[in-house]
């Protein structure tokens, strides 16, 4: 642990603090260059944009710029550490946008007293950007914030902790269920956790065919059921009319466990209560709800996924959010809607079923990867993700009517 701590701190501090910087895209070497870049030449694009705001996409970097915005109320699994402490995470997100999708990204950390103040701040600066990635904002405020900003902004607003996790989870789940010989509309799902990511995961699985009445969601007080009087509006959507109350009750006869909660909350022996060929997604980071070695010791017929890179089947948001924004921005989508999310799920799912390129094996440290129990989700370094996911998202935006321009000719060819 000391070794990773020192390496991480040195990585962020040396040779220059931070992970991102700004580069110039135009020459600035001569007096003529400066006359075009600033006064008097800059007046010409100013006039064009004033006459037609869409010209901002033609004459500025708006169309390739994403804001990564947080208030630091749910930083990783560390809790409410405040906006400034969240900055390394937001810079990391900006790094991933650039590395995987070629998108420029600026991190913005907002101090505020009320949720309304945060919403107003972000809405007031939104026109600067092509899209907004909300990050590390606690529930239930994150639901209100995202929905309010979607209504007020004419650019995509996406809370990745909710929807990125949901998209990758759904893609992996579809593949895992097929390998296990199960159909999503028939399975019983137990969801440990009732926060933003958990609710988004279940809602997207429902859009992919899961049945709401076959989902048992648990919070700190146990199963969320219809006779509880302490439920938020978002939890009420998953209140099941059931006599099940405990995790063990819920797991009895279940096919799927999805953990978006905390470390070591799934007792190994409870896996024996599940149906044959179960699927376990233990996504708490850095420590999962159950360690894979403990799970496999109890059941030799399960498929296991975690949020960690040192185990097979990592549920990693980087498999989707850079490419979703790439596709959305390239057709100037006004929002990232359900059709675009489902299209991303299908594209990611399909890639895992195909032959893995040699470059991916080398980058991932594997000699061989084949679609099966230990490979249900693509690896982050897979170059096919950019082309396939961005294309699927852009096409879905056009087909669903939220794109403001047509797909570029030969897009992602």
C-alpha positions, 0 to 999 in steps of 0.5 A: 500500500505504501508503494502505490501511495508513493507512486501515485503521489509522485505521478501527480506531482512530478515533473509538473503538478497535475495531469492536464495542460492547455495546448495551442492549435494555431500558430502564434509566432508572428505579428500577423499570427497575433493580429489574427488570433486576437485584435483586430482579427478576432472581431470577425468570428465574434460578429459571426457568432453574434449573428448565429450562435451555431457558428461557435462550433465553427470558429471555437473549440466548443464542439470538442470541449467537455466540462468535468464538474463536481462539488466533491460531495461523493469523491470516489468511495471516500465521501464528502471531501469537498470540491478542492479535494475532488480536483485530482479525480476531475483532472483524471477524468479529463485525462481519460477524455483526451486519451481515449476519445481525443476530447479536450476537457476542463475540470471545474470544482464548484463551492455552493451553499444550496443545490439551486446555487450549484445548478445556477452556476453550471447552467450559467457557464454551460454555453462555453462547452459542447457537453457537461460530465457531472462527477462525484455528486452524492445522492439524492441531490445528483438526481435533481441536479442532473434533471434540472441541468438537462432541462436548462442546457442545450448540450448533453449533461451526463452524470457518469457515476449514474449512467456510465456505471449503468451502461457498462454493467448492462453490457456485461450483464447481457453477456453474462446471462447469455453465457449462463443460459438465462434470459434477462426478462426471467431473472431475479435480480438482487441489488445491494445499494440504493444510491445514484449508481444502483438506481441508474443500473436497475433502470437501464437493466429494465430498459434492456428487458429486466422486469421491475417486479423481479428486482429486490433492492436493498439499502442499509435498512434491508429490502425496499418494500411497499410497506416502508414509510421512509423511502425517497421518491427514487427508492419508491420506484423499486419498492417491491410488494414482498415479505422478503426483508433481509439480504438472505431472503432476497438472495434465495432463488435469485439469479443475479447479484449487483453490488453498488454499496460497500466492501465485504457486505455479501457473506460468502455462504449466502451465495449458496442461496442463489439459483444455479449458474448465478451472476455476481457483479460486486462493483464497490471500489476499491474493495468489492462486496465479496472478493472473487476468490471467496465467491469462487470457493463457494460456487464453481458455476458463477460468473463474477465481475468487479470494479477492479483491474486486477480481476477478470471482468472489470466494470470500468466506466472508461469503456463508455463515457469518452465514446458517448460524449464523442458521438454526442458532440459530433452530431451536436446532440441536445442530450444523452437520451435512453436510446443513446445509452441502450445503443452504447450498451449493445455496442460494448456488449457486441465487441466482447463477443468478437476476436480480441486484437493482438494489440489489446492482448499485449496492452492488457497483459493477456496471451489469450482472451475469448468470450466466456466466464472470464471475458464478458466485457471489453478491455479499456485499451480496445481501439474498437470502442471509440469507433463502434460506441461513438458511431452507435451513440451518434446514430441513435441521437440522429434516429431519436431526433436529438441531434442538431446536425447529421452524422458526418459522411463516413463517420468513424469509418 
